[in-house]
């Protein structure tokens, strides 16, 4: 039996070289903007915070905010 994962939020475990799917789906939500990111388009995340980001700029901003304690 196939489980439909279209239009479904995935849960991932982020590693330094990729991610592991914990719960099937076709997208995740950017931790900063809340924008949907297709798994085939996901390129930026934080391993330590286990958060996905929609772009490199958003990833850098989140890291700077975290370093400042914001």
PDB file of N, H, CA, C and O in Angstrom:
ATOM      1  N   UNK A   1       0.844  -1.172   0.000  1.00  0.00           N
ATOM      2  CA  UNK A   1       0.000   0.000   0.000  1.00  0.00           C
ATOM      3  C   UNK A   1       0.898   1.247   0.000  1.00  0.00           C
ATOM      4  O   UNK A   1       1.813   1.363   0.815  1.00  0.00           O
ATOM      5  N   UNK A   2       0.628   2.151  -0.901  1.00  0.00           N
ATOM      6  H   UNK A   2      -0.115   2.057  -1.563  1.00  0.00           H
ATOM      7  CA  UNK A   2       1.371   3.405  -0.975  1.00  0.00           C
ATOM      8  C   UNK A   2       0.683   4.460  -0.129  1.00  0.00           C
ATOM      9  O   UNK A   2      -0.544   4.554  -0.110  1.00  0.00           O
ATOM     10  N   UNK A   3       1.470   5.239   0.559  1.00  0.00           N
ATOM     11  H   UNK A   3       2.467   5.162   0.544  1.00  0.00           H
ATOM     12  CA  UNK A   3       0.919   6.325   1.364  1.00  0.00           C
ATOM     13  C   UNK A   3       1.103   7.612   0.579  1.00  0.00           C
ATOM     14  O   UNK A   3       2.225   7.968   0.216  1.00  0.00           O
ATOM     15  N   UNK A   4       0.003   8.313   0.316  1.00  0.00           N
ATOM     16  H   UNK A   4      -0.907   8.024   0.611  1.00  0.00           H
ATOM     17  CA  UNK A   4       0.073   9.569  -0.432  1.00  0.00           C
ATOM     18  C   UNK A   4       0.778  10.626   0.413  1.00  0.00           C
ATOM     19  O   UNK A   4       0.419  10.853   1.568  1.00  0.00           O
ATOM     20  N   UNK A   5       1.782  11.267  -0.174  1.00  0.00           N
ATOM     21  H   UNK A   5       2.074  11.082  -1.113  1.00  0.00           H
ATOM     22  CA  UNK A   5       2.511  12.295   0.562  1.00  0.00           C
ATOM     23  C   UNK A   5       2.403  13.650  -0.129  1.00  0.00           C
ATOM     24  O   UNK A   5       3.137  14.578   0.212  1.00  0.00           O
ATOM     25  N   UNK A   6       1.505  13.773  -1.089  1.00  0.00           N
ATOM     26  H   UNK A   6       0.909  13.019  -1.367  1.00  0.00           H
ATOM     27  CA  UNK A   6       1.281  15.036  -1.783  1.00  0.00           C
ATOM     28  C   UNK A   6       0.599  16.031  -0.858  1.00  0.00           C
ATOM     29  O   UNK A   6      -0.307  15.678  -0.103  1.00  0.00           O
ATOM     30  N   UNK A   7       1.046  17.280  -0.928  1.00  0.00           N
ATOM     31  H   UNK A   7       1.782  17.567  -1.542  1.00  0.00           H
ATOM     32  CA  UNK A   7       0.473  18.349  -0.117  1.00  0.00           C
ATOM     33  C   UNK A   7       0.464  17.999   1.366  1.00  0.00           C
ATOM     34  O   UNK A   7      -0.482  18.315   2.088  1.00  0.00           O
ATOM     35  N   UNK A   8       1.515  17.352   1.801  1.00  0.00           N
ATOM     36  H   UNK A   8       2.284  17.096   1.215  1.00  0.00           H
ATOM     37  CA  UNK A   8       1.611  16.927   3.189  1.00  0.00           C
ATOM     38  C   UNK A   8       2.946  17.394   3.761  1.00  0.00           C
ATOM     39  O   UNK A   8       3.983  17.296   3.106  1.00  0.00           O
ATOM     40  N   UNK A   9       2.907  17.894   4.971  1.00  0.00           N
ATOM     41  H   UNK A   9       2.065  17.974   5.504  1.00  0.00           H
ATOM     42  CA  UNK A   9       4.101  18.375   5.644  1.00  0.00           C
ATOM     43  C   UNK A   9       4.968  17.195   6.080  1.00  0.00           C
ATOM     44  O   UNK A   9       4.504  16.300   6.787  1.00  0.00           O
ATOM     45  N   UNK A  10       6.220  17.204   5.654  1.00  0.00           N
ATOM     46  H   UNK A  10       6.597  17.930   5.080  1.00  0.00           H
ATOM     47  CA  UNK A  10       7.168  16.146   6.032  1.00  0.00           C
ATOM     48  C   UNK A  10       7.857  16.529   7.329  1.00  0.00           C
ATOM     49  O   UNK A  10       7.979  17.710   7.652  1.00  0.00           O
ATOM     50  N   UNK A  11       8.301  15.539   8.059  1.00  0.00           N
ATOM     51  H   UNK A  11       8.202  14.579   7.796  1.00  0.00           H
ATOM     52  CA  UNK A  11       9.142  15.766   9.224  1.00  0.00           C
ATOM     53  C   UNK A  11      10.492  15.146   8.912  1.00  0.00           C
ATOM     54  O   UNK A  11      10.587  13.981   8.526  1.00  0.00           O
ATOM     55  N   UNK A  12      11.548  15.959   9.088  1.00  0.00           N
ATOM     56  H   UNK A  12      11.470  16.905   9.402  1.00  0.00           H
ATOM     57  CA  UNK A  12      12.880  15.534   8.711  1.00  0.00           C
ATOM     58  C   UNK A  12      13.845  15.612   9.876  1.00  0.00           C
ATOM     59  O   UNK A  12      13.637  16.363  10.829  1.00  0.00           O
ATOM     60  N   UNK A  13      14.904  14.824   9.782  1.00  0.00           N
ATOM     61  H   UNK A  13      15.073  14.214   9.007  1.00  0.00           H
ATOM     62  CA  UNK A  13      16.042  14.953  10.687  1.00  0.00           C
ATOM     63  C   UNK A  13      17.186  15.465   9.819  1.00  0.00           C
ATOM     64  O   UNK A  13      17.571  14.824   8.841  1.00  0.00           O
ATOM     65  N   UNK A  14      17.729  16.633  10.187  1.00  0.00           N
ATOM     66  H   UNK A  14      17.417  17.153  10.982  1.00  0.00           H
ATOM     67  CA  UNK A  14      18.739  17.295   9.374  1.00  0.00           C
ATOM     68  C   UNK A  14      20.138  16.891   9.826  1.00  0.00           C
ATOM     69  O   UNK A  14      20.461  16.943  11.012  1.00  0.00           O
ATOM     70  N   UNK A  15      20.951  16.493   8.872  1.00  0.00           N
ATOM     71  H   UNK A  15      20.688  16.450   7.908  1.00  0.00           H
ATOM     72  CA  UNK A  15      22.334  16.133   9.137  1.00  0.00           C
ATOM     73  C   UNK A  15      23.269  17.045   8.364  1.00  0.00           C
ATOM     74  O   UNK A  15      22.810  17.898   7.605  1.00  0.00           O
ATOM     75  N   UNK A  16      24.574  16.880   8.542  1.00  0.00           N
ATOM     76  H   UNK A  16      24.947  16.187   9.159  1.00  0.00           H
ATOM     77  CA  UNK A  16      25.541  17.760   7.885  1.00  0.00           C
ATOM     78  C   UNK A  16      25.596  17.589   6.363  1.00  0.00           C
ATOM     79  O   UNK A  16      26.002  18.512   5.658  1.00  0.00           O
ATOM     80  N   UNK A  17      25.201  16.439   5.856  1.00  0.00           N
ATOM     81  H   UNK A  17      24.871  15.689   6.429  1.00  0.00           H
ATOM     82  CA  UNK A  17      25.285  16.182   4.419  1.00  0.00           C
ATOM     83  C   UNK A  17      23.953  15.864   3.767  1.00  0.00           C
ATOM     84  O   UNK A  17      23.911  15.499   2.592  1.00  0.00           O
ATOM     85  N   UNK A  18      22.878  15.996   4.502  1.00  0.00           N
ATOM     86  H   UNK A  18      22.912  16.292   5.456  1.00  0.00           H
ATOM     87  CA  UNK A  18      21.567  15.683   3.958  1.00  0.00           C
ATOM     88  C   UNK A  18      20.548  15.565   5.074  1.00  0.00           C
ATOM     89  O   UNK A  18      20.807  15.935   6.219  1.00  0.00           O
ATOM     90  N   UNK A  19      19.401  15.050   4.724  1.00  0.00           N
ATOM     91  H   UNK A  19      19.191  14.750   3.793  1.00  0.00           H
ATOM     92  CA  UNK A  19      18.347  14.881   5.721  1.00  0.00           C
ATOM     93  C   UNK A  19      17.712  13.512   5.584  1.00  0.00           C
ATOM     94  O   UNK A  19      17.775  12.872   4.534  1.00  0.00           O
ATOM     95  N   UNK A  20      17.096  13.081   6.681  1.00  0.00           N
ATOM     96  H   UNK A  20      17.045  13.601   7.534  1.00  0.00           H
ATOM     97  CA  UNK A  20      16.403  11.800   6.735  1.00  0.00           C
ATOM     98  C   UNK A  20      14.924  12.067   6.937  1.00  0.00           C
ATOM     99  O   UNK A  20      14.554  12.873   7.790  1.00  0.00           O
ATOM    100  N   UNK A  21      14.084  11.411   6.177  1.00  0.00           N
ATOM    101  H   UNK A  21      14.385  10.756   5.484  1.00  0.00           H
ATOM    102  CA  UNK A  21      12.643  11.602   6.291  1.00  0.00           C
ATOM    103  C   UNK A  21      12.116  10.757   7.445  1.00  0.00           C
ATOM    104  O   UNK A  21      12.228   9.531   7.440  1.00  0.00           O
ATOM    105  N   UNK A  22      11.542  11.433   8.427  1.00  0.00           N
ATOM    106  H   UNK A  22      11.451  12.429   8.431  1.00  0.00           H
ATOM    107  CA  UNK A  22      10.953  10.749   9.584  1.00  0.00           C
ATOM    108  C   UNK A  22       9.472  10.498   9.370  1.00  0.00           C
ATOM    109  O   UNK A  22       8.934   9.479   9.802  1.00  0.00           O
ATOM    110  N   UNK A  23       8.817  11.439   8.697  1.00  0.00           N
ATOM    111  H   UNK A  23       9.255  12.267   8.346  1.00  0.00           H
ATOM    112  CA  UNK A  23       7.394  11.331   8.386  1.00  0.00           C
ATOM    113  C   UNK A  23       7.214  11.799   6.945  1.00  0.00           C
ATOM    114  O   UNK A  23       7.580  12.930   6.625  1.00  0.00           O
ATOM    115  N   UNK A  24       6.663  10.962   6.067  1.00  0.00           N
ATOM    116  H   UNK A  24       6.366  10.043   6.327  1.00  0.00           H
ATOM    117  CA  UNK A  24       6.591  11.308   4.652  1.00  0.00           C
ATOM    118  C   UNK A  24       5.754  12.554   4.377  1.00  0.00           C
ATOM    119  O   UNK A  24       4.770  12.839   5.061  1.00  0.00           O
ATOM    120  N   UNK A  25       6.175  13.267   3.370  1.00  0.00           N
ATOM    121  H   UNK A  25       6.974  13.035   2.815  1.00  0.00           H
ATOM    122  CA  UNK A  25       5.490  14.457   2.915  1.00  0.00           C
ATOM    123  C   UNK A  25       6.224  15.010   1.719  1.00  0.00           C
ATOM    124  O   UNK A  25       7.227  14.444   1.285  1.00  0.00           O
ATOM    125  N   UNK A  26       5.735  16.113   1.178  1.00  0.00           N
ATOM    126  H   UNK A  26       4.920  16.573   1.530  1.00  0.00           H
ATOM    127  CA  UNK A  26       6.387  16.679   0.004  1.00  0.00           C
ATOM    128  C   UNK A  26       7.002  18.046   0.256  1.00  0.00           C
ATOM    129  O   UNK A  26       7.614  18.628  -0.640  1.00  0.00           O
ATOM    130  N   UNK A  27       6.842  18.567   1.483  1.00  0.00           N
ATOM    131  H   UNK A  27       6.345  18.095   2.211  1.00  0.00           H
ATOM    132  CA  UNK A  27       7.418  19.880   1.786  1.00  0.00           C
ATOM    133  C   UNK A  27       7.649  20.046   3.284  1.00  0.00           C
ATOM    134  O   UNK A  27       7.140  19.281   4.103  1.00  0.00           O
ATOM    135  N   UNK A  28       8.441  21.081   3.617  1.00  0.00           N
ATOM    136  H   UNK A  28       8.854  21.702   2.951  1.00  0.00           H
ATOM    137  CA  UNK A  28       8.628  21.530   5.000  1.00  0.00           C
ATOM    138  C   UNK A  28       8.371  23.029   5.004  1.00  0.00           C
ATOM    139  O   UNK A  28       8.241  23.640   3.943  1.00  0.00           O
ATOM    140  N   UNK A  29       8.299  23.618   6.178  1.00  0.00           N
ATOM    141  H   UNK A  29       8.405  23.121   7.040  1.00  0.00           H
ATOM    142  CA  UNK A  29       8.067  25.051   6.290  1.00  0.00           C
ATOM    143  C   UNK A  29       9.320  25.749   6.776  1.00  0.00           C
ATOM    144  O   UNK A  29       9.968  25.294   7.719  1.00  0.00           O
ATOM    145  N   UNK A  30       9.662  26.857   6.129  1.00  0.00           N
ATOM    146  H   UNK A  30       9.136  27.226   5.363  1.00  0.00           H
ATOM    147  CA  UNK A  30      10.820  27.643   6.535  1.00  0.00           C
ATOM    148  C   UNK A  30      10.635  28.077   7.985  1.00  0.00           C
ATOM    149  O   UNK A  30       9.571  28.570   8.360  1.00  0.00           O
ATOM    150  N   UNK A  31      11.665  27.895   8.792  1.00  0.00           N
ATOM    151  H   UNK A  31      12.530  27.495   8.487  1.00  0.00           H
ATOM    152  CA  UNK A  31      11.597  28.223  10.216  1.00  0.00           C
ATOM    153  C   UNK A  31      11.449  29.722  10.467  1.00  0.00           C
ATOM    154  O   UNK A  31      10.974  30.121  11.530  1.00  0.00           O
ATOM    155  N   UNK A  32      11.844  30.554   9.513  1.00  0.00           N
ATOM    156  H   UNK A  32      12.231  30.230   8.650  1.00  0.00           H
ATOM    157  CA  UNK A  32      11.785  32.002   9.693  1.00  0.00           C
ATOM    158  C   UNK A  32      10.550  32.602   9.043  1.00  0.00           C
ATOM    159  O   UNK A  32       9.826  33.368   9.678  1.00  0.00           O
ATOM    160  N   UNK A  33      10.301  32.260   7.772  1.00  0.00           N
ATOM    161  H   UNK A  33      10.890  31.638   7.256  1.00  0.00           H
ATOM    162  CA  UNK A  33       9.214  32.894   7.018  1.00  0.00           C
ATOM    163  C   UNK A  33       7.920  32.095   7.010  1.00  0.00           C
ATOM    164  O   UNK A  33       6.848  32.654   6.779  1.00  0.00           O
ATOM    165  N   UNK A  34       8.010  30.799   7.260  1.00  0.00           N
ATOM    166  H   UNK A  34       8.881  30.345   7.448  1.00  0.00           H
ATOM    167  CA  UNK A  34       6.825  29.949   7.189  1.00  0.00           C
ATOM    168  C   UNK A  34       6.474  29.521   5.774  1.00  0.00           C
ATOM    169  O   UNK A  34       5.456  28.864   5.563  1.00  0.00           O
ATOM    170  N   UNK A  35       7.304  29.886   4.798  1.00  0.00           N
ATOM    171  H   UNK A  35       8.132  30.420   4.969  1.00  0.00           H
ATOM    172  CA  UNK A  35       7.058  29.515   3.402  1.00  0.00           C
ATOM    173  C   UNK A  35       7.264  28.014   3.206  1.00  0.00           C
ATOM    174  O   UNK A  35       8.153  27.407   3.802  1.00  0.00           O
ATOM    175  N   UNK A  36       6.422  27.435   2.358  1.00  0.00           N
ATOM    176  H   UNK A  36       5.700  27.928   1.873  1.00  0.00           H
ATOM    177  CA  UNK A  36       6.570  26.015   2.029  1.00  0.00           C
ATOM    178  C   UNK A  36       7.786  25.827   1.134  1.00  0.00           C
ATOM    179  O   UNK A  36       8.004  26.588   0.192  1.00  0.00           O
ATOM    180  N   UNK A  37       8.579  24.797   1.445  1.00  0.00           N
ATOM    181  H   UNK A  37       8.403  24.179   2.211  1.00  0.00           H
ATOM    182  CA  UNK A  37       9.766  24.459   0.662  1.00  0.00           C
ATOM    183  C   UNK A  37       9.620  22.998   0.235  1.00  0.00           C
ATOM    184  O   UNK A  37       9.567  22.105   1.080  1.00  0.00           O
ATOM    185  N   UNK A  38       9.557  22.759  -1.064  1.00  0.00           N
ATOM    186  H   UNK A  38       9.600  23.485  -1.750  1.00  0.00           H
ATOM    187  CA  UNK A  38       9.488  21.396  -1.570  1.00  0.00           C
ATOM    188  C   UNK A  38      10.762  20.643  -1.206  1.00  0.00           C
ATOM    189  O   UNK A  38      11.847  21.224  -1.215  1.00  0.00           O
ATOM    190  N   UNK A  39      10.643  19.363  -0.889  1.00  0.00           N
ATOM    191  H   UNK A  39       9.762  18.891  -0.881  1.00  0.00           H
ATOM    192  CA  UNK A  39      11.827  18.595  -0.507  1.00  0.00           C
ATOM    193  C   UNK A  39      12.867  18.575  -1.620  1.00  0.00           C
ATOM    194  O   UNK A  39      14.064  18.503  -1.344  1.00  0.00           O
ATOM    195  N   UNK A  40      12.425  18.637  -2.875  1.00  0.00           N
ATOM    196  H   UNK A  40      11.452  18.696  -3.099  1.00  0.00           H
ATOM    197  CA  UNK A  40      13.370  18.656  -3.983  1.00  0.00           C
ATOM    198  C   UNK A  40      14.074  20.006  -4.121  1.00  0.00           C
ATOM    199  O   UNK A  40      15.059  20.115  -4.851  1.00  0.00           O
ATOM    200  N   UNK A  41      13.578  21.035  -3.427  1.00  0.00           N
ATOM    201  H   UNK A  41      12.777  20.946  -2.834  1.00  0.00           H
ATOM    202  CA  UNK A  41      14.169  22.372  -3.464  1.00  0.00           C
ATOM    203  C   UNK A  41      14.905  22.732  -2.176  1.00  0.00           C
ATOM    204  O   UNK A  41      15.537  23.787  -2.103  1.00  0.00           O
ATOM    205  N   UNK A  42      14.834  21.882  -1.170  1.00  0.00           N
ATOM    206  H   UNK A  42      14.322  21.026  -1.229  1.00  0.00           H
ATOM    207  CA  UNK A  42      15.432  22.163   0.134  1.00  0.00           C
ATOM    208  C   UNK A  42      16.957  22.072   0.064  1.00  0.00           C
ATOM    209  O   UNK A  42      17.508  21.008  -0.217  1.00  0.00           O
ATOM    210  N   UNK A  43      17.629  23.189   0.320  1.00  0.00           N
ATOM    211  H   UNK A  43      17.181  24.053   0.548  1.00  0.00           H
ATOM    212  CA  UNK A  43      19.091  23.245   0.252  1.00  0.00           C
ATOM    213  C   UNK A  43      19.729  23.784   1.531  1.00  0.00           C
ATOM    214  O   UNK A  43      20.923  23.581   1.754  1.00  0.00           O
ATOM    215  N   UNK A  44      18.953  24.466   2.374  1.00  0.00           N
ATOM    216  H   UNK A  44      17.983  24.631   2.193  1.00  0.00           H
ATOM    217  CA  UNK A  44      19.515  25.163   3.531  1.00  0.00           C
ATOM    218  C   UNK A  44      18.801  24.744   4.802  1.00  0.00           C
ATOM    219  O   UNK A  44      17.572  24.759   4.870  1.00  0.00           O
ATOM    220  N   UNK A  45      19.595  24.363   5.828  1.00  0.00           N
ATOM    221  H   UNK A  45      20.593  24.351   5.773  1.00  0.00           H
ATOM    222  CA  UNK A  45      19.047  24.002   7.134  1.00  0.00           C
ATOM    223  C   UNK A  45      20.134  24.123   8.179  1.00  0.00           C
ATOM    224  O   UNK A  45      21.317  24.250   7.862  1.00  0.00           O
ATOM    225  N   UNK A  46      19.714  24.080   9.424  1.00  0.00           N
ATOM    226  H   UNK A  46      18.754  23.977   9.682  1.00  0.00           H
ATOM    227  CA  UNK A  46      20.646  24.087  10.546  1.00  0.00           C
ATOM    228  C   UNK A  46      20.594  22.722  11.216  1.00  0.00           C
ATOM    229  O   UNK A  46      19.533  22.261  11.637  1.00  0.00           O
ATOM    230  N   UNK A  47      21.751  22.087  11.308  1.00  0.00           N
ATOM    231  H   UNK A  47      22.613  22.461  10.966  1.00  0.00           H
ATOM    232  CA  UNK A  47      21.830  20.794  11.980  1.00  0.00           C
ATOM    233  C   UNK A  47      21.624  20.986  13.477  1.00  0.00           C
ATOM    234  O   UNK A  47      20.911  20.205  14.108  1.00  0.00           O
ATOM    235  N   UNK A  48      22.236  22.010  14.048  1.00  0.00           N
ATOM    236  H   UNK A  48      22.815  22.644  13.535  1.00  0.00           H
ATOM    237  CA  UNK A  48      22.147  22.214  15.498  1.00  0.00           C
ATOM    238  C   UNK A  48      20.748  22.626  15.937  1.00  0.00           C
ATOM    239  O   UNK A  48      20.290  22.208  17.000  1.00  0.00           O
ATOM    240  N   UNK A  49      20.069  23.430  15.144  1.00  0.00           N
ATOM    241  H   UNK A  49      20.441  23.770  14.280  1.00  0.00           H
ATOM    242  CA  UNK A  49      18.715  23.872  15.503  1.00  0.00           C
ATOM    243  C   UNK A  49      17.627  23.009  14.871  1.00  0.00           C
ATOM    244  O   UNK A  49      16.451  23.139  15.210  1.00  0.00           O
ATOM    245  N   UNK A  50      18.025  22.118  13.941  1.00  0.00           N
ATOM    246  H   UNK A  50      18.981  22.013  13.666  1.00  0.00           H
ATOM    247  CA  UNK A  50      17.080  21.242  13.245  1.00  0.00           C
ATOM    248  C   UNK A  50      15.949  22.055  12.606  1.00  0.00           C
ATOM    249  O   UNK A  50      14.768  21.776  12.810  1.00  0.00           O
ATOM    250  N   UNK A  51      16.350  23.081  11.819  1.00  0.00           N
ATOM    251  H   UNK A  51      17.310  23.308  11.654  1.00  0.00           H
ATOM    252  CA  UNK A  51      15.399  23.980  11.158  1.00  0.00           C
ATOM    253  C   UNK A  51      15.728  24.114   9.676  1.00  0.00           C
ATOM    254  O   UNK A  51      16.900  24.215   9.311  1.00  0.00           O
ATOM    255  N   UNK A  52      14.700  24.118   8.810  1.00  0.00           N
ATOM    256  H   UNK A  52      13.748  24.037   9.106  1.00  0.00           H
ATOM    257  CA  UNK A  52      14.921  24.374   7.390  1.00  0.00           C
ATOM    258  C   UNK A  52      14.755  25.863   7.070  1.00  0.00           C
ATOM    259  O   UNK A  52      14.049  26.586   7.772  1.00  0.00           O
ATOM    260  N   UNK A  53      15.417  26.305   5.999  1.00  0.00           N
ATOM    261  H   UNK A  53      15.991  25.718   5.429  1.00  0.00           H
ATOM    262  CA  UNK A  53      15.341  27.702   5.570  1.00  0.00           C
ATOM    263  C   UNK A  53      15.091  27.771   4.074  1.00  0.00           C
ATOM    264  O   UNK A  53      15.556  26.918   3.318  1.00  0.00           O
ATOM    265  N   UNK A  54      14.360  28.786   3.651  1.00  0.00           N
ATOM    266  H   UNK A  54      13.983  29.479   4.265  1.00  0.00           H
ATOM    267  CA  UNK A  54      13.979  28.944   2.248  1.00  0.00           C
ATOM    268  C   UNK A  54      15.126  29.438   1.370  1.00  0.00           C
ATOM    269  O   UNK A  54      15.113  29.196   0.163  1.00  0.00           O
ATOM    270  N   UNK A  55      16.111  30.120   1.939  1.00  0.00           N
ATOM    271  H   UNK A  55      16.122  30.317   2.919  1.00  0.00           H
ATOM    272  CA  UNK A  55      17.216  30.640   1.135  1.00  0.00           C
ATOM    273  C   UNK A  55      18.482  30.742   1.980  1.00  0.00           C
ATOM    274  O   UNK A  55      18.449  30.621   3.205  1.00  0.00           O
ATOM    275  N   UNK A  56      19.596  30.967   1.292  1.00  0.00           N
ATOM    276  H   UNK A  56      19.623  31.065   0.297  1.00  0.00           H
ATOM    277  CA  UNK A  56      20.869  31.136   1.982  1.00  0.00           C
ATOM    278  C   UNK A  56      20.843  32.385   2.853  1.00  0.00           C
ATOM    279  O   UNK A  56      21.343  32.369   3.978  1.00  0.00           O
ATOM    280  N   UNK A  57      20.265  33.464   2.341  1.00  0.00           N
ATOM    281  H   UNK A  57      19.860  33.477   1.428  1.00  0.00           H
ATOM    282  CA  UNK A  57      20.200  34.712   3.100  1.00  0.00           C
ATOM    283  C   UNK A  57      19.414  34.534   4.396  1.00  0.00           C
ATOM    284  O   UNK A  57      19.808  35.055   5.439  1.00  0.00           O
ATOM    285  N   UNK A  58      18.322  33.811   4.332  1.00  0.00           N
ATOM    286  H   UNK A  58      18.002  33.387   3.485  1.00  0.00           H
ATOM    287  CA  UNK A  58      17.512  33.562   5.532  1.00  0.00           C
ATOM    288  C   UNK A  58      18.290  32.687   6.510  1.00  0.00           C
ATOM    289  O   UNK A  58      18.218  32.898   7.720  1.00  0.00           O
ATOM    290  N   UNK A  59      19.024  31.715   6.000  1.00  0.00           N
ATOM    291  H   UNK A  59      19.082  31.543   5.017  1.00  0.00           H
ATOM    292  CA  UNK A  59      19.843  30.842   6.833  1.00  0.00           C
ATOM    293  C   UNK A  59      20.910  31.638   7.585  1.00  0.00           C
ATOM    294  O   UNK A  59      21.111  31.444   8.784  1.00  0.00           O
ATOM    295  N   UNK A  60      21.583  32.527   6.873  1.00  0.00           N
ATOM    296  H   UNK A  60      21.419  32.684   5.900  1.00  0.00           H
ATOM    297  CA  UNK A  60      22.619  33.365   7.497  1.00  0.00           C
ATOM    298  C   UNK A  60      22.006  34.281   8.550  1.00  0.00           C
ATOM    299  O   UNK A  60      22.555  34.434   9.642  1.00  0.00           O
ATOM    300  N   UNK A  61      20.867  34.890   8.223  1.00  0.00           N
ATOM    301  H   UNK A  61      20.421  34.766   7.336  1.00  0.00           H
ATOM    302  CA  UNK A  61      20.215  35.783   9.178  1.00  0.00           C
ATOM    303  C   UNK A  61      19.804  35.034  10.449  1.00  0.00           C
ATOM    304  O   UNK A  61      19.960  35.552  11.555  1.00  0.00           O
ATOM    305  N   UNK A  62      19.283  33.821  10.291  1.00  0.00           N
ATOM    306  H   UNK A  62      19.157  33.400   9.393  1.00  0.00           H
ATOM    307  CA  UNK A  62      18.906  33.017  11.459  1.00  0.00           C
ATOM    308  C   UNK A  62      20.119  32.680  12.311  1.00  0.00           C
ATOM    309  O   UNK A  62      20.035  32.690  13.539  1.00  0.00           O
ATOM    310  N   UNK A  63      21.246  32.380  11.675  1.00  0.00           N
ATOM    311  H   UNK A  63      21.314  32.372  10.677  1.00  0.00           H
ATOM    312  CA  UNK A  63      22.472  32.073  12.417  1.00  0.00           C
ATOM    313  C   UNK A  63      22.982  33.323  13.159  1.00  0.00           C
ATOM    314  O   UNK A  63      23.420  33.230  14.306  1.00  0.00           O
ATOM    315  N   UNK A  64      22.923  34.475  12.506  1.00  0.00           N
ATOM    316  H   UNK A  64      22.567  34.550  11.574  1.00  0.00           H
ATOM    317  CA  UNK A  64      23.343  35.721  13.165  1.00  0.00           C
ATOM    318  C   UNK A  64      22.438  36.061  14.347  1.00  0.00           C
ATOM    319  O   UNK A  64      22.913  36.466  15.408  1.00  0.00           O
ATOM    320  N   UNK A  65      21.133  35.894  14.153  1.00  0.00           N
ATOM    321  H   UNK A  65      20.747  35.565  13.291  1.00  0.00           H
ATOM    322  CA  UNK A  65      20.181  36.162  15.234  1.00  0.00           C
ATOM    323  C   UNK A  65      20.423  35.219  16.410  1.00  0.00           C
ATOM    324  O   UNK A  65      20.347  35.630  17.568  1.00  0.00           O
ATOM    325  N   UNK A  66      20.715  33.952  16.105  1.00  0.00           N
ATOM    326  H   UNK A  66      20.777  33.618  15.165  1.00  0.00           H
ATOM    327  CA  UNK A  66      20.977  32.970  17.148  1.00  0.00           C
ATOM    328  C   UNK A  66      22.261  33.330  17.914  1.00  0.00           C
ATOM    329  O   UNK A  66      22.321  33.204  19.138  1.00  0.00           O
ATOM    330  N   UNK A  67      23.274  33.773  17.182  1.00  0.00           N
ATOM    331  H   UNK A  67      23.225  33.874  16.189  1.00  0.00           H
ATOM    332  CA  UNK A  67      24.547  34.145  17.815  1.00  0.00           C
ATOM    333  C   UNK A  67      24.381  35.368  18.724  1.00  0.00           C
ATOM    334  O   UNK A  67      25.067  35.495  19.739  1.00  0.00           O
ATOM    335  N   UNK A  68      23.466  36.261  18.349  1.00  0.00           N
ATOM    336  H   UNK A  68      22.909  36.158  17.525  1.00  0.00           H
ATOM    337  CA  UNK A  68      23.204  37.450  19.162  1.00  0.00           C
ATOM    338  C   UNK A  68      22.262  37.158  20.329  1.00  0.00           C
ATOM    339  O   UNK A  68      22.076  37.992  21.216  1.00  0.00           O
ATOM    340  N   UNK A  69      21.681  35.980  20.315  1.00  0.00           N
ATOM    341  H   UNK A  69      21.832  35.302  19.595  1.00  0.00           H
ATOM    342  CA  UNK A  69      20.741  35.608  21.381  1.00  0.00           C
ATOM    343  C   UNK A  69      19.352  36.168  21.167  1.00  0.00           C
ATOM    344  O   UNK A  69      18.576  36.287  22.116  1.00  0.00           O
ATOM    345  N   UNK A  70      19.029  36.515  19.931  1.00  0.00           N
ATOM    346  H   UNK A  70      19.659  36.419  19.160  1.00  0.00           H
ATOM    347  CA  UNK A  70      17.700  37.082  19.611  1.00  0.00           C
ATOM    348  C   UNK A  70      16.661  36.020  19.457  1.00  0.00           C
ATOM    349  O   UNK A  70      15.500  36.327  19.189  1.00  0.00           O
TER     350      UNK A  70
END
